[in-house]
Amino acid sequence: MTKQVDEGLSGRNNVEIKSKLPCEKSVEEQLEVMEEYTRVHKATHGMPKGIREIQCMKVLYPRMFRTRKKEDFFVGRYDALPIGFGAVTSLGGVGHYCVFGKLNTFQEKLKDPKDKERINKLIDYWVDHDVKGKFASKYNDKVINKVFSNTALTAPCESSARLSGMMLDYNKLVEKGIAGLRQETLSRMCDDPDNEFYLAVLDALDLFTECCDFYIEKTEKELENEKDPEAQEDLKTIIQSLQVIRNDPPETFHQALQMIWLYTALAGIINYGRLDDVVGTFLKHDLDSGLITYSKAKAYVKCLWTLIENKRTTVNGRVIVGGRGRKDPEAADIFTRIALDVCHECRYVEPQFTLRLYEDTPDDIFDKAMECLADGATYPTLYNDKVHVPGLAHCMKISEKEAEQYAMFGCGEMNIVGKTVGTPNATINLLKTLNIFMNDGVDPYDNVYKGDGVALKKMKDIKSYDEFYHYYLLLVDHYLDILAYSQAKSYEVMNEDVDFVFNSILMDDCLAKGKPLLDGGVKYLGGCCETFGNTNAADALVAIKKLVFEEKRYSLTEINDALLADFEGYEKMRKDMLDCPKYGNDDDYADSVYLDLYNHISKYTRMAGINNGLHHYGIVIINNQTNTEWGLHTSASADGRKNKVFLNPSNNPQGGADKKGPTAVLKSISKIDSRFHLGSVQNIKFQTDFFKNNMDKIKLLFKTYFDRLGGCQLMVTVVDAGALEDAMVHPEKYPDLIVRVSGFSAVFVNLDKEVQKELVSRTLNARF
């Protein structure tokens, strides 16, 4: 009898818009690898967890590395299996993992009943040993706080265990090389020779070298059969790079990129940080010395873009350029310019290419970024150092010098390169929470009690808006306490099983302390909580405040009755709600309610995390299409939104609620206090001709938003009028129409219909 797997663990763990490339190995060999990984995991029980981790990884590496594609200038493509080791759900899973939904799909490919039974045996073992599953069994209650998945959306809260968004210190990697890291470890072992973490580090560094040797041998064989002279030179470059980086620091641009790419594969990392700062000096040297041409350098960057796209992590693959705190801005900007050219030409949805703007951003770089956006690339996303550096210094409790090394990941959350863990292991639906409160603790969506014993006052007994707001926040705070506790416990659960050795090597202060990442090694252990439905909840509060307590048109009981009826028979009330002031129009009344809610939630969340032992913790107002998915599981709301309709995206107005043009939107969204969030993203959509014909004015608008209004970030979609609507009807005509969903970009026709509807609802700006 196969053990029952929690529905959340069988569901989809993260957004996957475009299918991953099929595994290079046969189904039989994949099964053999998963069985061998399981055997080694069993056999190493009782070993120090870091050493066990590397022993298990040796089953996967180098065996699961893919053959180099003919057009690749780098090696290190990798196939993740449903069972293995990793850090994030976008690429395999977390720690020693089993992705049960994918394993079930894999089982369906098998024809022999005996092979299917082999899968059942794997499930029986991993249902008790999957790291994420261990967290779920301890800390997810399946009603209020469910484990992350597409089956969790009836809950007002979700939490899980993962290590998203690690931003490793790649400067340390390329400066020290494997030999330097090995020497640092050995020198520290002089005072602590039996340190198990250090022993695991040495094993990990040996594995990196082994993987280089694996690819050297494969590439040498490939070279023997290659007849084309240019291709021969490219293969020789790969071999030479691997021969250097197997032990020593890189000396060339190609070697630096190859080393970073191969290391990230072993670390399970899918974000690449401030790449211009890391490789810019190598690039400048090679160009100045004539070692490579500009076109060759561009070809290398384009290859890297392709490799990242082919991983298809949807919301990751972050490459960041620009901003304060780079060691050689002139050299770094050479890489930035090449990357912008590649971005303009490739039109990939990954990597998530990001430009940090600051006081010394060259005009030509800003102009090229705007050109990319005007031509529909949706990249680069734009971030403002003037706001983020001091804001993150306060929110993370670090110096501004440290904050200069901020690096966004995923959908817009923040880490500090080489210094912080800041994974978002908690989410809350603020609108669903409001509806639960108004309905005496019962969720109107599924009629299940989710008040969790919080003493909520009935609508008929509430006499003022302040009293109403107080009791709503009482439930919100209760949920936020649950999530902060879950965040802290997620690290404890992961730390019980794994060291994340490759991650730990390049994070302060793991080697210095002789401790892995989550066992006291990392300098700053933080985290963040994703908030959804912020604008909907605020607009609902506006309507209640105005219609019930100021104008006294309706009672709270009548409002709730209308919501339960999905406004059937209450059409006039719904119109009144829709006519109330809305966030996103630079309306002081609406914006003040939004800001009051933001201020409370951001500050309460921060303290809840600190009270649970985290160095820093904060909200992130981002989106990864969860606004649509959670909206489909959220009942009608007092902002006039109907039952099972998408929520607002990120820190934006609800689709179509902004009526006063882009300037008013940017004024509203720039009002939040950036000292109390760890990421807030803003989408804005323009009609193509309007954007291109008014480029100078739009540049001025954006610069005013960033420099004078204190706007923190922008994500821009530029499309033709009517294109999205037509693409829903005639998808075959729009195979390359890219849009910014929110925390990620996607080809529009690949998105679910409901997500497409949400995107269409957003205002298409064609006037100031």
Number of C-alpha atoms within 10 A of each C-alpha: 6 13 13 9 16 15 17 22 23 18 18 19 20 18 17 14 17 16 11 15 10 8 14 14 15 10 14 10 11 20 23 13 20 20 18 15 22 20 14 18 20 14 12 15 10 8 13 16 21 24 23 22 25 25 20 23 22 19 21 22 18 20 15 20 20 16 14 16 10 8 11 19 21 26 23 24 19 21 21 20 23 21 26 24 29 24 25 24 22 23 23 22 27 27 26 25 24 29 26 25 18 17 19 16 11 17 20 10 11 16 9 9 10 10 15 16 14 14 21 18 15 20 23 15 16 22 22 13 18 25 26 26 27 19 22 25 13 12 21 22 13 18 17 20 27 25 32 25 19 19 16 24 23 24 25 27 28 29 29 29 32 23 27 26 30 30 30 28 21 25 19 17 22 22 16 18 22 24 15 17 23 19 14 14 20 17 12 16 17 9 9 12 12 10 13 18 23 26 17 23 27 20 19 25 23 16 20 22 16 16 22 25 17 16 22 22 12 14 19 15 11 13 18 10 9 13 9 9 9 10 15 16 12 16 23 16 16 22 23 14 24 27 18 18 24 23 20 18 21 26 16 20 23 23 25 25 22 22 27 20 21 20 20 18 19 23 21 26 25 29 27 26 29 29 21 25 26 28 24 24 22 23 24 20 16 19 17 11 10 10 12 17 13 14 10 12 19 17 17 19 21 21 17 19 23 17 21 25 19 17 23 22 26 25 28 28 27 25 25 28 25 26 25 20 14 19 12 13 21 14 20 24 23 18 27 22 18 18 23 23 17 19 25 22 13 14 18 24 27 27 31 29 22 24 23 23 24 17 11 10 16 12 9 10 17 17 14 16 24 22 17 22 24 25 18 21 26 31 31 28 24 23 25 22 25 19 20 27 22 19 22 27 18 18 21 29 14 16 13 16 13 16 24 20 21 29 25 28 29 24 26 29 28 29 30 24 25 26 24 26 28 28 26 27 25 28 25 24 27 25 29 28 27 26 26 25 26 25 22 17 24 18 24 23 18 12 11 15 16 20 20 13 10 13 12 18 17 16 18 10 11 16 11 13 15 12 13 22 16 14 20 20 19 15 24 20 17 14 24 23 19 19 27 30 20 26 28 22 19 25 24 15 19 24 19 12 18 24 27 26 27 25 24 24 30 24 27 20 20 24 23 14 13 21 21 28 29 23 17 15 22 24 18 25 23 24 33 28 31 24 23 29 29 26 30 29 26 27 31 26 23 25 26 26 19 19 20 19 17 12 10 12 13 14 16 21 17 16 23 20 15 20 25 18 16 20 23 10 10 15 13 10 19 23 13 14 23 18 13 19 21 29 30 28 23 23 16 13 14 22 25 17 21 27 19 12 18 21 16 14 22 24 17 19 25 27 17 21 26 17 16 17 16 20 19 27 35 31 28 27 27 27 26 21 23 23 23 26 18 24 27 18 21 31 23 25 29 27 27 23 24 18 20 18 21 27 28 24 31 29 26 28 26 26 18 13 20 20 13 15 17 23 18 17 21 26 19 26 27 20 17 20 16 22 19 25 30 31 25 26 26 27 21 19 22 21 20 21 15 19 23 18 11 14 16 11 13 18 15 11 16 18 16 16 21 24 18 10 17 23 29 27 25 20 24 24 25 26 24 13 16 11 15 21 15 12 17 18 10 12 16 10 13 16 12 17 19 22 26 24 25 27 27 26 25 22 19 24 22 16 17 12 12 16 19 20 18 21 22 18 15 20 20 23 19 16 13 13
